[in-house]
Amino acid sequence: KAGVTQTPRYLIKTRGQQVTLSCSPISGHRSVSWYQQTPGQGLQFLFEYFSETQRNKGNFPGRFSGRQFSNSRSEMNVSTLELGDSALYLCASSRDSYQETQYFGPGTRLLVL
Amino acid sequence: GQNIDQPTEMTATEGAIVQINCTYQTSGFNGLFWYQQHAGEAPTFLSYNVLDGLEEKGRFSSFLSRSKGYSYLLLKELQMKDSASYLCAVNANDYKLSFGAGTTVTVRA
């Protein structure tokens, strides 16, 4: 079974631009979660989607948004990029319930200049 | 908020045993996960504990005490490839994981 895939793997943007990251979950997984990982803050939860609905949201500004499609693929968008948004963005999928193991994709490394 | 603590760094010798502790204070508890993350790579799932006790998987074991808010990951017969960051994560009472800062384990020859 194929794992979680994320595109693109690397991205360089400048301040003020916006970016869209994509995540395809493991086949049969309906829950997709997004995390931001930085050296200083570690892994921080952004949001989680299930059946095209956002079920939970972390403490990030409204510039961070996401959506999920009917095939469970998910995208996250960051508008008006700031230098501090430079990070590894990880997507994880699981079947459903909150007791399910989450499996991570390889991540998208975003550098904001 | 959720509070999850684990040591920052640990060093051990190849073939030895290392125990990584994790303590947590969360608003609820639906399970504790351990992930391994090599530098520049994504976290990979190691173990899941929801009931008290020890779960063993080959060279890796994980223990949970819910009453003490405590878990540990035991790595036996350490190999050089075990050099990585080990992340403790708790699912409190919703659909998100709260992660500790991670413990960097360095295995020396």
Backbone of each chain as ProteinMPNN parsed JSONL, in Angstrom:
{"seq_chain_A": "KAGVTQTPRYLIKTRGQQVTLSCSPISGHRSVSWYQQTPGQGLQFLFEYFSETQRNKGNFPGRFSGRQFSNSRSEMNVSTLELGDSALYLCASSRDSYQETQYFGPGTRLLVL", "coords_chain_A": {"N_chain_A": [[0.869, -1.188, 0.0], [0.615, 2.183, -0.863], [2.306, 4.934, 0.684], [1.744, 8.003, 2.547], [1.693, 10.831, 0.507], [3.284, 13.887, -0.379], [3.252, 17.02, -1.968], [4.619, 20.13, -3.144], [7.986, 18.867, -2.55], [9.955, 20.619, -1.804], [10.137, 24.134, -1.406], [10.537, 27.506, -2.256], [9.777, 30.708, -1.291], [8.861, 34.209, -1.284], [8.459, 36.839, 1.146], [5.119, 37.791, 1.802], [4.003, 36.478, -0.327], [1.798, 33.771, -1.339], [1.123, 30.281, -0.608], [0.431, 26.936, -1.627], [0.047, 23.733, -0.423], [0.07, 20.21, -0.976], [-1.493, 17.102, -0.096], [-1.721, 13.625, -0.23], [-3.511, 11.07, 1.166], [-2.98, 7.789, 2.694], [-4.44, 5.085, 0.971], [-7.828, 4.558, 1.682], [-7.718, 5.844, 4.084], [-9.342, 8.364, 5.869], [-8.982, 10.555, 7.395], [-7.092, 13.476, 7.636], [-4.343, 15.159, 8.86], [-2.544, 18.15, 9.57], [0.711, 19.405, 10.274], [3.101, 21.673, 11.611], [6.577, 21.865, 11.648], [9.276, 23.105, 13.374], [12.645, 23.96, 14.353], [12.663, 25.335, 16.777], [10.08, 25.213, 17.909], [9.19, 22.628, 17.628], [6.927, 19.967, 16.755], [3.91, 21.179, 15.722], [0.417, 21.22, 15.868], [-1.728, 21.904, 13.178], [-4.302, 21.672, 11.731], [-7.124, 19.392, 11.339], [-8.774, 17.255, 9.077], [-11.743, 15.584, 8.095], [-13.81, 13.716, 6.051], [-14.173, 15.958, 4.366], [-14.572, 17.978, 6.169], [-13.471, 20.293, 8.605], [-12.316, 19.188, 11.613], [-10.86, 19.819, 13.809], [-8.733, 22.359, 15.11], [-5.616, 23.977, 15.366], [-3.6, 26.408, 17.174], [-3.079, 28.604, 15.255], [-2.653, 31.483, 13.128], [-5.252, 32.994, 11.049], [-4.212, 33.062, 8.528], [-3.394, 30.638, 7.821], [-4.87, 28.005, 6.26], [-7.041, 25.321, 5.221], [-8.249, 22.531, 3.284], [-10.303, 19.729, 2.365], [-10.793, 17.239, -0.041], [-13.284, 15.268, -1.81], [-12.104, 12.844, -2.336], [-10.46, 12.455, -0.239], [-7.986, 13.638, -0.391], [-5.936, 16.396, 0.552], [-5.39, 19.89, 0.94], [-3.298, 22.558, 2.049], [-3.134, 26.01, 2.695], [-1.156, 28.896, 2.835], [-1.32, 32.217, 3.363], [-0.026, 35.503, 2.612], [2.814, 35.252, 3.309], [5.229, 34.964, 5.944], [8.543, 35.466, 7.316], [8.844, 33.764, 9.476], [7.317, 31.599, 8.833], [8.781, 29.722, 7.629], [9.483, 26.397, 7.519], [9.118, 22.834, 8.144], [6.467, 21.26, 6.726], [4.211, 18.926, 7.632], [2.106, 16.266, 6.744], [-0.329, 14.013, 7.917], [-1.986, 10.878, 7.869], [-4.886, 8.98, 8.884], [-7.135, 6.261, 9.632], [-9.678, 6.781, 10.915], [-10.962, 7.183, 13.735], [-9.994, 8.92, 16.784], [-8.202, 7.365, 18.107], [-6.684, 6.127, 16.343], [-3.631, 5.27, 14.69], [-1.521, 7.738, 13.355], [-0.051, 8.259, 10.217], [2.786, 9.574, 8.735], [3.572, 11.783, 6.008], [6.347, 12.612, 3.76], [6.778, 15.31, 3.99], [6.796, 18.868, 3.287], [9.25, 21.114, 2.656], [9.437, 24.386, 3.411], [10.781, 27.459, 2.542], [10.961, 30.756, 3.377], [11.848, 33.772, 2.044]], "CA_chain_A": [[0.0, 0.0, 0.0], [1.417, 3.388, -0.948], [2.24, 5.769, 1.874], [1.266, 9.372, 2.388], [2.548, 11.607, -0.385], [3.126, 15.33, -0.28], [3.903, 17.797, -3.03], [5.972, 19.746, -3.56], [8.859, 18.516, -1.434], [10.695, 21.818, -1.408], [9.52, 25.344, -1.935], [11.109, 28.782, -1.81], [8.868, 31.817, -1.56], [9.261, 35.459, -0.651], [7.471, 37.399, 2.068], [3.936, 38.368, 1.188], [3.393, 35.557, -1.283], [1.004, 32.698, -0.753], [1.591, 28.965, -1.031], [-0.509, 25.826, -1.451], [0.708, 22.431, -0.284], [-0.881, 19.138, -1.224], [-1.255, 15.851, 0.624], [-2.58, 12.492, -0.583], [-3.404, 10.102, 2.273], [-2.965, 6.366, 2.396], [-5.73, 4.649, 0.464], [-8.729, 4.097, 2.737], [-7.662, 6.766, 5.22], [-10.244, 9.475, 5.632], [-8.588, 11.685, 8.235], [-5.802, 14.084, 7.283], [-3.913, 16.202, 9.792], [-1.378, 18.933, 9.151], [1.568, 19.864, 11.353], [4.265, 22.491, 11.281], [7.715, 21.509, 12.482], [10.42, 24.017, 13.362], [13.614, 23.593, 15.396], [12.363, 25.968, 18.05], [8.745, 24.873, 18.432], [8.86, 21.22, 17.474], [5.769, 19.653, 15.919], [2.712, 21.898, 16.165], [-0.777, 20.834, 15.126], [-2.398, 22.984, 12.44], [-5.729, 21.312, 11.644], [-7.437, 18.026, 10.937], [-9.96, 17.145, 8.241], [-12.368, 14.276, 7.91], [-14.989, 13.853, 5.183], [-14.231, 17.33, 3.832], [-14.906, 18.908, 7.247], [-12.419, 20.519, 9.59], [-12.823, 18.735, 12.917], [-10.084, 20.401, 14.892], [-7.835, 23.4, 14.626], [-4.612, 24.403, 16.33], [-3.511, 27.844, 17.467], [-2.376, 29.317, 14.201], [-3.468, 32.589, 12.601], [-6.15, 32.7, 9.947], [-3.475, 32.973, 7.256], [-3.249, 29.2, 7.558], [-6.178, 27.407, 6.004], [-6.944, 24.039, 4.541], [-9.492, 21.93, 2.811], [-10.187, 18.321, 1.993], [-11.645, 16.908, -1.176], [-14.107, 14.06, -1.628], [-11.237, 11.658, -2.412], [-9.658, 12.568, 0.983], [-6.791, 14.468, -0.595], [-6.076, 17.652, 1.287], [-4.476, 20.992, 0.655], [-3.249, 23.656, 2.993], [-2.748, 27.263, 2.086], [-0.666, 29.939, 3.731], [-1.326, 33.483, 2.635], [0.815, 36.57, 3.139], [3.898, 34.535, 3.991], [6.178, 35.666, 6.803], [9.798, 34.715, 7.468], [8.638, 32.744, 10.501], [6.566, 30.449, 8.302], [9.76, 28.754, 7.14], [9.326, 25.208, 8.361], [8.739, 21.592, 7.476], [5.036, 21.032, 6.886], [3.951, 17.491, 7.569], [0.736, 15.813, 6.685], [-0.441, 12.653, 8.429], [-3.328, 10.337, 7.653], [-5.318, 7.841, 9.677], [-8.412, 5.753, 9.122], [-10.749, 7.631, 11.403], [-11.109, 7.545, 15.143], [-8.849, 9.589, 17.381], [-7.246, 6.415, 18.65], [-5.95, 5.519, 15.247], [-2.273, 5.734, 14.445], [-1.321, 8.642, 12.232], [1.131, 7.969, 9.409], [3.236, 10.841, 8.19], [4.209, 11.913, 4.711], [7.729, 13.08, 3.826], [6.82, 16.728, 4.314], [7.187, 19.923, 2.353], [10.126, 22.079, 3.34], [9.155, 25.729, 2.896], [11.714, 28.509, 2.932], [10.44, 32.077, 3.037], [12.96, 34.749, 2.019]], "C_chain_A": [[0.899, 1.23, 0.0], [1.236, 4.21, 0.314], [1.642, 7.12, 1.574], [2.233, 10.121, 1.472], [2.24, 13.088, -0.244], [3.871, 15.993, -1.43], [3.671, 19.28, -2.788], [6.815, 19.361, -2.352], [9.625, 19.72, -0.906], [10.094, 23.023, -2.112], [10.248, 26.551, -1.375], [10.169, 29.884, -2.244], [9.431, 33.078, -0.913], [8.115, 35.965, 0.227], [6.309, 38.017, 1.3], [3.26, 37.457, 0.17], [2.495, 34.565, -0.557], [1.478, 31.355, -1.31], [0.495, 27.93, -0.766], [0.261, 24.52, -1.453], [-0.348, 21.345, -0.407], [-0.483, 17.863, -0.487], [-2.236, 14.792, 0.139], [-2.419, 11.415, 0.481], [-3.263, 8.677, 1.777], [-4.368, 5.95, 1.955], [-6.584, 4.08, 1.601], [-8.705, 4.969, 3.974], [-8.5, 7.99, 4.916], [-9.896, 10.719, 6.456], [-7.212, 12.17, 7.807], [-5.522, 15.21, 8.27], [-2.676, 16.892, 9.244], [-0.628, 19.426, 10.378], [2.673, 20.742, 10.783], [5.398, 22.083, 12.206], [8.846, 22.495, 12.275], [11.362, 23.61, 14.476], [13.231, 24.155, 16.769], [11.073, 25.492, 18.7], [8.392, 23.396, 18.319], [7.672, 21.052, 16.542], [4.523, 20.325, 16.502], [1.543, 21.536, 15.253], [-1.416, 22.048, 14.462], [-3.908, 22.747, 12.375], [-5.89, 19.886, 11.168], [-8.743, 18.019, 10.16], [-10.432, 15.71, 8.15], [-13.637, 14.489, 7.116], [-15.238, 15.31, 4.808], [-14.577, 18.372, 4.902], [-13.722, 19.062, 8.192], [-12.958, 20.159, 10.968], [-12.086, 19.388, 14.078], [-9.073, 21.379, 14.316], [-6.867, 23.76, 15.735], [-4.595, 25.912, 16.473], [-2.647, 28.57, 16.461], [-3.275, 30.414, 13.656], [-4.276, 32.166, 11.386], [-5.475, 32.644, 8.585], [-3.276, 31.503, 6.851], [-4.654, 28.608, 7.386], [-5.992, 26.085, 5.267], [-8.294, 23.613, 3.997], [-9.231, 20.47, 2.469], [-11.205, 18.043, 0.896], [-12.354, 15.571, -0.938], [-13.272, 12.781, -1.712], [-10.249, 11.613, -1.241], [-8.348, 13.318, 0.813], [-7.015, 15.822, 0.085], [-5.053, 18.664, 0.803], [-4.449, 21.933, 1.842], [-2.658, 24.87, 2.295], [-2.229, 28.205, 3.16], [-0.599, 31.216, 2.913], [-0.4, 34.484, 3.338], [1.971, 35.997, 3.968], [4.802, 35.474, 4.784], [7.43, 34.799, 6.933], [9.627, 33.545, 8.434], [7.853, 31.537, 10.031], [7.5, 29.407, 7.703], [9.752, 27.55, 8.076], [9.156, 23.984, 7.479], [7.258, 21.38, 7.762], [4.736, 19.569, 6.606], [2.453, 17.221, 7.549], [0.722, 14.371, 7.193], [-1.853, 12.15, 8.178], [-3.601, 9.181, 8.601], [-6.697, 7.435, 9.19], [-9.579, 6.621, 9.591], [-10.56, 8.019, 12.851], [-9.835, 8.138, 15.735], [-7.884, 8.634, 18.054], [-6.425, 5.747, 17.562], [-4.565, 6.109, 15.109], [-2.243, 6.652, 13.234], [-0.002, 8.296, 11.534], [1.507, 9.229, 8.639], [3.776, 10.714, 6.773], [5.599, 12.491, 4.876], [7.868, 14.563, 4.127], [7.163, 17.617, 3.132], [8.031, 20.917, 3.128], [9.956, 23.431, 2.66], [10.177, 26.709, 3.438], [11.145, 29.833, 2.451], [11.581, 33.088, 3.151], [12.454, 36.179, 2.061]], "O_chain_A": [[1.845, 1.305, 0.784], [0.175, 4.198, 0.937], [1.105, 7.357, 0.492], [3.449, 10.048, 1.649], [1.098, 13.488, -0.022], [4.967, 15.58, -1.809], [2.618, 19.655, -2.272], [6.362, 19.529, -1.219], [9.904, 19.821, 0.289], [9.614, 22.942, -3.243], [10.542, 26.619, -0.181], [9.808, 29.985, -3.416], [10.355, 33.018, -0.102], [6.962, 35.567, 0.064], [6.5, 38.679, 0.28], [2.088, 37.641, -0.157], [2.444, 34.528, 0.672], [2.144, 31.296, -2.343], [-0.264, 28.042, 0.197], [1.031, 24.237, -2.372], [-1.498, 21.523, -0.005], [0.699, 17.585, -0.284], [-3.443, 15.031, 0.101], [-1.319, 10.9, 0.682], [-3.409, 8.4, 0.586], [-5.363, 6.416, 2.51], [-6.13, 3.239, 2.377], [-9.581, 4.849, 4.831], [-8.387, 8.583, 3.844], [-10.45, 11.796, 6.236], [-6.285, 11.378, 7.636], [-6.352, 16.093, 8.485], [-1.868, 16.285, 8.542], [-1.228, 19.811, 11.382], [3.111, 20.576, 9.644], [5.202, 21.967, 13.416], [9.317, 22.699, 11.156], [10.937, 22.983, 15.447], [13.457, 23.513, 17.794], [10.998, 25.383, 19.924], [7.379, 22.964, 18.871], [7.434, 21.876, 15.658], [4.14, 20.061, 17.641], [1.667, 21.544, 14.029], [-1.621, 23.084, 15.095], [-4.691, 23.535, 12.906], [-4.956, 19.256, 10.672], [-9.702, 18.693, 10.535], [-9.645, 14.764, 8.13], [-14.454, 15.343, 7.461], [-16.353, 15.821, 4.918], [-14.848, 19.526, 4.572], [-13.055, 18.086, 8.536], [-13.933, 20.747, 11.437], [-12.613, 19.498, 15.185], [-8.623, 21.236, 13.179], [-7.247, 23.84, 16.903], [-5.47, 26.607, 15.956], [-1.588, 29.093, 16.807], [-4.5, 30.306, 13.705], [-4.023, 31.126, 10.777], [-6.087, 32.23, 7.6], [-3.023, 31.19, 5.688], [-5.501, 28.712, 8.273], [-4.911, 25.785, 4.76], [-9.321, 24.251, 4.226], [-8.088, 20.043, 2.308], [-12.326, 18.551, 0.916], [-12.053, 14.85, 0.013], [-13.694, 11.74, -1.208], [-9.309, 10.819, -1.254], [-7.67, 13.601, 1.801], [-8.139, 16.315, 0.172], [-3.982, 18.304, 0.315], [-5.443, 22.09, 2.552], [-1.796, 24.756, 1.423], [-2.791, 28.298, 4.251], [0.094, 31.284, 1.898], [-0.047, 34.316, 4.505], [2.075, 36.24, 5.17], [5.098, 36.595, 4.371], [7.403, 33.59, 6.701], [10.195, 32.472, 8.232], [7.738, 30.551, 10.759], [7.058, 28.326, 7.313], [9.988, 27.681, 9.277], [9.062, 24.075, 6.255], [6.848, 21.328, 8.922], [4.97, 19.054, 5.513], [1.665, 17.864, 8.242], [1.647, 13.603, 6.929], [-2.812, 12.917, 8.266], [-2.686, 8.498, 9.06], [-7.345, 8.162, 8.437], [-10.361, 7.127, 8.786], [-10.04, 9.096, 13.143], [-8.734, 7.887, 15.244], [-6.835, 9.065, 18.531], [-5.574, 4.902, 17.84], [-4.346, 7.291, 15.375], [-2.868, 6.369, 12.212], [1.021, 8.073, 12.181], [0.674, 9.858, 7.986], [4.352, 9.696, 6.389], [6.004, 12.829, 5.988], [8.952, 15.027, 4.48], [7.732, 17.181, 2.132], [7.588, 21.488, 4.124], [10.287, 23.597, 1.486], [10.408, 26.779, 4.645], [10.879, 30.011, 1.262], [12.196, 33.239, 4.207], [13.252, 37.116, 2.047]]}, "seq_chain_B": "GQNIDQPTEMTATEGAIVQINCTYQTSGFNGLFWYQQHAGEAPTFLSYNVLDGLEEKGRFSSFLSRSKGYSYLLLKELQMKDSASYLCAVNANDYKLSFGAGTTVTVRA", "coords_chain_B": {"N_chain_B": [[-3.797, 23.974, 28.144], [-1.83, 21.315, 26.683], [0.791, 19.511, 28.254], [3.827, 18.115, 27.655], [6.633, 16.368, 28.471], [9.986, 15.517, 27.813], [13.359, 14.252, 27.859], [16.013, 16.225, 26.425], [18.347, 15.335, 25.123], [20.151, 12.241, 24.651], [22.814, 9.957, 25.067], [24.317, 6.961, 24.017], [26.002, 3.774, 23.938], [26.759, 1.638, 21.185], [24.959, -1.395, 21.095], [24.092, -1.204, 23.661], [21.475, -0.352, 26.109], [18.847, 1.991, 26.067], [16.699, 4.204, 27.785], [13.983, 6.206, 27.262], [12.257, 8.685, 28.776], [8.939, 9.953, 29.244], [6.782, 12.372, 30.362], [3.47, 13.466, 31.004], [0.894, 15.939, 31.049], [-2.283, 16.282, 30.497], [-5.496, 17.323, 29.206], [-7.176, 15.237, 28.766], [-7.161, 11.728, 27.918], [-6.401, 9.608, 25.329], [-4.599, 7.9, 24.384], [-1.112, 7.135, 23.845], [1.62, 7.817, 21.808], [4.661, 6.78, 20.25], [7.127, 8.052, 18.152], [9.687, 7.788, 15.689], [12.174, 9.854, 14.356], [14.34, 10.475, 11.844], [16.994, 12.686, 10.954], [15.92, 15.231, 8.812], [13.891, 13.722, 7.79], [10.529, 12.286, 7.724], [8.457, 11.691, 10.625], [8.243, 8.344, 11.855], [6.039, 5.768, 12.8], [6.299, 4.108, 15.905], [5.222, 2.93, 18.31], [2.208, 2.332, 20.233], [0.349, 3.061, 23.071], [-2.414, 2.526, 25.1], [-3.524, 1.353, 27.249], [-2.453, 0.607, 30.625], [0.839, -0.668, 31.097], [3.297, -2.801, 29.497], [4.351, -2.742, 26.15], [5.74, -4.728, 23.708], [7.927, -4.719, 20.95], [9.924, -6.284, 19.117], [13.148, -4.989, 19.214], [12.31, -2.728, 20.446], [10.443, -1.368, 23.145], [7.551, -0.17, 24.833], [6.221, 1.557, 27.59], [3.469, 2.3, 29.726], [1.988, 4.299, 32.251], [-0.926, 5.33, 33.275], [-1.994, 6.515, 35.56], [0.163, 7.817, 36.625], [0.845, 9.528, 34.632], [2.874, 8.905, 32.775], [5.321, 7.589, 30.601], [7.597, 5.372, 28.973], [10.083, 4.741, 26.474], [11.871, 2.019, 25.473], [14.905, 1.173, 24.172], [16.607, -1.481, 22.942], [19.704, -3.305, 22.502], [21.21, -1.425, 20.982], [21.707, 0.118, 17.818], [23.708, 1.731, 15.29], [22.015, 2.908, 13.464], [19.886, 3.634, 14.984], [20.257, 6.136, 15.901], [18.621, 9.056, 16.222], [15.765, 11.281, 16.448], [13.381, 10.96, 19.003], [10.008, 10.984, 19.433], [7.478, 11.739, 21.68], [4.019, 11.501, 21.841], [0.768, 12.605, 22.639], [-2.648, 11.771, 22.473], [-5.141, 13.697, 23.424], [-8.11, 14.451, 23.951], [-9.35, 14.719, 21.553], [-9.099, 15.083, 18.004], [-6.373, 15.41, 17.539], [-2.809, 15.241, 17.788], [-0.641, 15.915, 20.465], [2.618, 16.864, 20.709], [5.723, 16.065, 22.333], [8.879, 17.791, 22.72], [10.805, 16.189, 21.71], [13.421, 13.725, 21.864], [16.777, 13.581, 21.281], [18.667, 10.953, 20.318], [21.885, 9.738, 20.432], [23.944, 7.346, 19.119], [26.907, 5.808, 19.887], [29.894, 4.312, 18.617]], "CA_chain_B": [[-3.057, 23.302, 27.087], [-1.216, 20.031, 27.006], [2.199, 19.606, 28.611], [4.496, 16.824, 27.446], [8.058, 16.578, 28.719], [10.935, 14.431, 27.581], [14.711, 14.818, 27.864], [16.429, 16.787, 25.141], [19.36, 14.514, 24.455], [20.713, 11.091, 25.343], [23.892, 9.307, 24.319], [24.555, 5.6, 24.475], [26.957, 3.012, 23.134], [26.219, 0.554, 20.361], [24.729, -2.634, 21.829], [23.554, -0.91, 24.998], [20.042, -0.104, 26.239], [18.536, 3.357, 26.463], [15.301, 4.4, 28.171], [13.567, 7.596, 27.069], [11.066, 8.93, 29.581], [8.002, 10.992, 28.796], [5.706, 12.65, 31.318], [2.478, 14.303, 30.35], [-0.269, 16.475, 31.78], [-3.202, 16.644, 29.427], [-6.887, 17.484, 29.622], [-7.81, 13.937, 28.627], [-6.169, 10.762, 27.424], [-6.913, 8.564, 24.439], [-3.509, 7.068, 23.893], [0.212, 7.747, 23.733], [2.353, 7.292, 20.653], [6.082, 7.077, 20.083], [7.568, 8.132, 16.767], [11.111, 7.982, 15.44], [12.393, 10.768, 13.242], [15.719, 10.717, 11.444], [17.205, 14.061, 10.496], [15.474, 15.526, 7.465], [12.86, 12.796, 7.34], [9.252, 12.345, 8.432], [8.322, 10.757, 11.762], [7.669, 7.031, 11.581], [5.36, 5.213, 13.958], [6.973, 3.028, 16.621], [4.378, 2.191, 19.238], [0.988, 2.959, 20.732], [-0.123, 2.533, 24.35], [-3.622, 3.15, 25.619], [-3.727, 0.732, 28.569], [-1.228, 0.503, 31.419], [1.64, -1.862, 30.901], [4.402, -2.825, 28.557], [4.143, -3.263, 24.806], [7.047, -5.053, 23.162], [7.986, -4.922, 19.499], [11.316, -6.498, 18.75], [14.122, -4.322, 20.083], [11.674, -1.571, 21.067], [9.333, -1.605, 24.062], [7.016, 1.064, 25.392], [5.495, 1.343, 28.839], [2.561, 3.383, 30.083], [1.258, 4.346, 33.513], [-1.859, 6.449, 33.137], [-2.166, 7.192, 36.855], [1.339, 8.669, 36.861], [1.102, 10.385, 33.47], [4.266, 8.567, 32.501], [5.609, 6.536, 29.63], [8.98, 5.314, 28.508], [10.438, 3.939, 25.304], [13.107, 1.299, 25.763], [15.575, 0.706, 22.96], [17.593, -2.479, 23.326], [20.701, -3.701, 21.487], [21.286, -0.236, 20.144], [22.482, 0.091, 16.583], [24.017, 3.088, 14.834], [20.861, 3.459, 12.749], [18.9, 4.113, 15.965], [20.515, 7.561, 16.145], [17.453, 9.761, 15.682], [14.954, 11.947, 17.452], [12.24, 10.137, 19.402], [8.933, 11.898, 19.794], [6.358, 11.239, 22.473], [2.826, 12.262, 21.455], [-0.44, 12.202, 23.361], [-3.948, 12.165, 21.974], [-5.835, 14.059, 24.658], [-9.528, 14.106, 23.859], [-9.838, 15.192, 20.267], [-8.491, 14.42, 16.856], [-5.037, 15.9, 17.248], [-1.722, 14.78, 18.638], [0.235, 16.92, 21.058], [3.949, 16.269, 20.723], [6.821, 16.584, 23.111], [9.902, 18.435, 21.885], [11.654, 15.162, 21.111], [14.689, 13.364, 22.494], [17.774, 13.179, 20.29], [19.516, 9.859, 20.795], [23.103, 9.533, 19.655], [24.56, 6.05, 19.403], [28.339, 5.86, 19.598], [30.528, 2.993, 18.423]], "C_chain_B": [[-2.49, 21.994, 27.572], [0.27, 20.237, 27.287], [2.841, 18.223, 28.519], [5.99, 17.053, 27.537], [8.87, 15.318, 28.446], [12.325, 15.043, 27.547], [15.117, 15.256, 26.468], [17.377, 15.864, 24.391], [19.756, 13.33, 25.324], [21.778, 10.479, 24.441], [24.111, 7.919, 24.889], [25.489, 4.905, 23.499], [26.242, 1.922, 22.351], [26.11, -0.732, 21.185], [24.11, -2.426, 23.202], [22.04, -0.736, 24.948], [19.855, 1.36, 26.622], [17.037, 3.459, 26.756], [14.967, 5.878, 28.066], [12.251, 7.787, 27.807], [10.22, 10.057, 29.001], [6.947, 11.155, 29.885], [4.736, 13.619, 30.662], [1.408, 14.752, 31.336], [-1.205, 16.991, 30.7], [-4.626, 16.667, 29.95], [-7.678, 16.192, 29.512], [-6.757, 12.965, 28.126], [-6.863, 9.7, 26.583], [-5.794, 7.742, 23.842], [-2.213, 7.852, 23.77], [0.992, 7.035, 22.634], [3.83, 7.644, 20.781], [6.4, 7.02, 18.589], [9.083, 8.292, 16.745], [11.259, 8.912, 14.244], [13.888, 10.943, 12.993], [15.809, 12.117, 10.859], [16.756, 14.224, 9.047], [14.381, 14.623, 6.938], [11.582, 12.963, 8.151], [9.268, 11.407, 9.633], [7.737, 9.43, 11.301], [7.157, 6.422, 12.877], [6.158, 4.071, 14.57], [6.016, 2.227, 17.476], [3.208, 3.033, 19.698], [0.595, 2.277, 22.038], [-1.402, 3.265, 24.745], [-3.977, 2.566, 26.989], [-2.389, 0.664, 29.295], [-0.482, -0.778, 31.077], [2.67, -1.693, 29.809], [3.979, -3.435, 27.23], [5.521, -3.509, 24.197], [6.962, -5.314, 21.677], [9.441, -5.066, 19.127], [12.252, -5.817, 19.729], [13.515, -3.136, 20.842], [10.536, -2.008, 21.977], [8.839, -0.248, 24.549], [6.116, 0.719, 26.568], [4.618, 2.548, 29.121], [2.013, 3.189, 31.494], [0.354, 5.563, 33.443], [-2.018, 7.218, 34.447], [-1.007, 8.139, 37.153], [1.596, 9.628, 35.693], [2.5, 10.167, 32.943], [4.355, 7.442, 31.492], [7.113, 6.488, 29.421], [9.076, 4.436, 27.276], [11.801, 3.329, 25.594], [13.69, 0.781, 24.443], [16.694, -0.243, 23.379], [18.535, -2.774, 22.166], [20.887, -2.585, 20.461], [22.184, -0.434, 18.927], [22.705, 1.536, 16.131], [22.806, 3.721, 14.155], [19.757, 3.943, 13.692], [19.155, 5.571, 16.351], [19.435, 8.371, 15.44], [16.818, 10.556, 16.81], [13.746, 11.068, 17.732], [11.184, 11.058, 20.005], [7.839, 11.166, 20.55], [5.152, 12.106, 22.108], [1.608, 11.706, 22.164], [-1.669, 12.673, 22.609], [-4.802, 12.424, 23.213], [-7.301, 13.672, 24.585], [-10.149, 14.631, 22.576], [-9.01, 14.542, 19.16], [-7.111, 14.957, 16.53], [-4.042, 15.299, 18.22], [-0.952, 15.977, 19.171], [1.587, 16.25, 21.267], [4.851, 16.894, 21.771], [7.867, 17.145, 22.158], [10.836, 17.432, 21.226], [12.947, 14.952, 21.876], [15.651, 12.895, 21.41], [18.676, 12.127, 20.912], [20.699, 9.714, 19.844], [23.72, 8.212, 20.086], [26.019, 6.11, 18.959], [28.916, 4.452, 19.492], [31.361, 2.597, 19.631]], "O_chain_B": [[-2.654, 21.617, 28.732], [0.926, 21.045, 26.63], [2.444, 17.289, 29.216], [6.553, 17.838, 26.774], [8.477, 14.21, 28.809], [12.469, 16.227, 27.242], [14.632, 14.732, 25.465], [17.233, 15.641, 23.19], [19.709, 13.393, 26.552], [21.656, 10.483, 23.216], [24.093, 7.727, 26.105], [25.733, 5.382, 22.391], [25.246, 1.359, 22.807], [27.049, -1.111, 21.886], [23.654, -3.381, 23.831], [21.404, -0.937, 23.913], [20.625, 1.9, 27.415], [16.215, 2.868, 26.055], [15.603, 6.708, 28.714], [11.254, 7.132, 27.501], [10.725, 10.979, 28.359], [6.299, 10.186, 30.281], [5.128, 14.477, 29.871], [1.071, 14.062, 32.298], [-0.941, 18.015, 30.071], [-4.925, 16.101, 31.002], [-8.748, 16.07, 30.109], [-5.599, 13.336, 27.932], [-7.767, 8.999, 27.038], [-6.01, 6.975, 22.903], [-2.219, 9.073, 23.612], [1.01, 5.807, 22.555], [4.193, 8.675, 21.348], [6.009, 6.097, 17.874], [9.678, 8.857, 17.663], [10.555, 8.773, 13.244], [14.608, 11.49, 13.829], [14.833, 12.658, 10.339], [17.157, 13.46, 8.17], [13.982, 14.734, 5.778], [11.557, 13.69, 9.144], [10.019, 10.432, 9.647], [6.842, 9.398, 10.457], [7.785, 6.557, 13.927], [6.635, 3.181, 13.865], [5.982, 0.999, 17.396], [3.204, 4.259, 19.578], [0.518, 1.05, 22.1], [-1.451, 4.495, 24.72], [-4.653, 3.213, 27.789], [-1.328, 0.663, 28.669], [-1.079, -1.82, 30.806], [2.883, -0.603, 29.277], [3.343, -4.488, 27.181], [6.366, -2.615, 24.172], [6.073, -6.016, 21.195], [10.117, -4.075, 18.852], [12.164, -6.041, 20.936], [14.13, -2.603, 21.766], [9.76, -2.9, 21.634], [9.613, 0.702, 24.662], [5.366, -0.257, 26.548], [4.977, 3.679, 28.796], [1.628, 2.087, 31.886], [0.82, 6.698, 33.54], [-2.159, 8.441, 34.437], [-1.176, 9.141, 37.848], [2.496, 10.464, 35.779], [3.232, 11.123, 32.689], [3.584, 6.483, 31.519], [7.813, 7.47, 29.672], [8.275, 3.526, 27.063], [12.757, 4.033, 25.917], [13.035, 0.045, 23.705], [17.619, 0.153, 24.088], [18.212, -2.527, 21.004], [20.741, -2.781, 19.254], [23.247, -1.052, 18.992], [21.982, 2.445, 16.539], [22.595, 4.929, 14.258], [18.804, 4.587, 13.255], [18.346, 6.173, 17.058], [19.347, 8.37, 14.212], [17.261, 10.516, 17.957], [13.157, 10.499, 16.813], [11.44, 11.8, 20.952], [7.344, 10.123, 20.121], [5.267, 13.331, 22.073], [1.436, 10.492, 22.276], [-1.738, 13.818, 22.16], [-5.142, 11.501, 23.953], [-7.683, 12.635, 25.127], [-11.339, 14.946, 22.533], [-8.307, 13.557, 19.391], [-6.711, 14.963, 15.365], [-4.393, 14.902, 19.331], [-0.65, 16.921, 18.441], [1.688, 15.208, 21.915], [4.76, 18.087, 22.063], [7.758, 16.994, 20.941], [11.571, 17.773, 20.298], [13.497, 15.885, 22.46], [15.374, 11.925, 20.705], [19.359, 12.379, 21.904], [20.538, 9.587, 18.631], [23.985, 7.991, 21.268], [26.321, 6.422, 17.807], [28.484, 3.53, 20.183], [31.963, 1.523, 19.64]]}, "name": "protein", "num_of_chains": 2, "seq": "KAGVTQTPRYLIKTRGQQVTLSCSPISGHRSVSWYQQTPGQGLQFLFEYFSETQRNKGNFPGRFSGRQFSNSRSEMNVSTLELGDSALYLCASSRDSYQETQYFGPGTRLLVLGQNIDQPTEMTATEGAIVQINCTYQTSGFNGLFWYQQHAGEAPTFLSYNVLDGLEEKGRFSSFLSRSKGYSYLLLKELQMKDSASYLCAVNANDYKLSFGAGTTVTVRA"}
